[in-house]
Amino acid sequence: MLASTDFTESLLGKLRTAYGPGHGLVEGFARWLEQLLGRHGLVVFDASDPAAKQHVADLFEREITTKGHTAVLASSAGEALEAAGFHAQVTPKPNSLALFVTDGTRQAVRCDDDELLVGDTKLSREALLARLATDPTAFGPNVLLRPLVQDRLFPTVCYVAGPNELAYLAQLKDVYAHFDIPMPLVANRLTATLVDTAVVKFLRRHEMSLAELGRQDEAALNQLLTNQLPASVEQTLEIAGTNLKHQLDLVSTAVATVDPTLKGAAGSTLGRMERELRNLQSKVVQAAKRRDQTLRRQFQRAQSQLFPGGGAQERSLAGVYFLNKYGDALIDRLLNDPELDTDRHWIITI
């Protein structure tokens, strides 16, 4: 549910136009992107367009004739990544082809000795190649072959990728070579978190980092509230702890002269008294929480903007949320800000 803002009526009007009667989800989304980014030169292509399949049929043919080799190459690259201390983004199933056959439903293609399995149906390699020759629209790439299909249709100089895509593309260098397709350069995409100025002021005032707010517990809040306690309270508790240990050490030494076995009892007594002192300190912090509800609200507001629902903002909130909040000018700001680069994660105030 979108909150009502100055931009809501216009935004909803554009969405209704894009996803109006007679437009499916794919076409609606394409029309929506065109409205948002067409003026910036973005061209939207429907990857399910049957006319495109004939232009990549030779890739499908090679995948069938070298059955299982793409999966082997990607698996080997994944193992090399793991050996280097990274993780494999894609783990292909053994004897799998990087293809689907679409007969109303999408069915994976697998190797079965000298034959192939489409779903549960056995076919010879020749039969599947004959099907491809007569109807390439019945075939589609899986995750390993999709980038190659994309780069065959639209030769790519540089691919702008997110963190997961970078790991995934790292497994495909040998796959590109296997299909004789030049692999594009790969660049990081911009990553940013959008917040209002109040959140930035809160972070600066209390010298808090993103990592501290990213923890979904109250450890950072407790520390923040502790830092707000009067110095006399903190100092008194520290002095009490130091004096307690010193005095109990003296007692432990004294009782040991009477009965050495009592030294352990003195140590246990010290442990219990230290726990009670820590409990008292926790009660003081809880009292500070109740007293300073304003600080708690500011903390929770900052945390909910930076990590909504406990996850990264870009994984939790759709672009529509921000367009409703800031309007189309947000797009121009992100595209045209000369200071933004991809070497770091940005906190952007609008």
Secondary structure, 3 states (H helix, E strand, C coil): CCCCCCCHHHHHHHHHHHCCCCCCHHHHHHHHHHHHHHHHCCCCCCCCCHHHHHHHHHHHHHHHHCCCHHHHHHHHHHHHHHHCCCCCCCCCCCCEEEEEEECCCEEEEEEECCEEEECCEEECHHHHHHHHHHCHHHEEECCCCHHHHHHHHCCCCEEEECHHHHHHHCCCHHHHHHCCCCCCEEEECCEEEEECHHHHHHHHHHCCCHHHHHCCCCHHHHHHHHHCCCHHHHHHHHHHHHHHHHHHHHHHHHHHHHCCCHHHHHHHHHHHHHHHHHHHHHHHHHHHHHHCHHHHHHHHHHHHHHCHHHCCHHHHCCHHHHHHHHCCHHHHHHHHCCCCCCCCEEEEEC
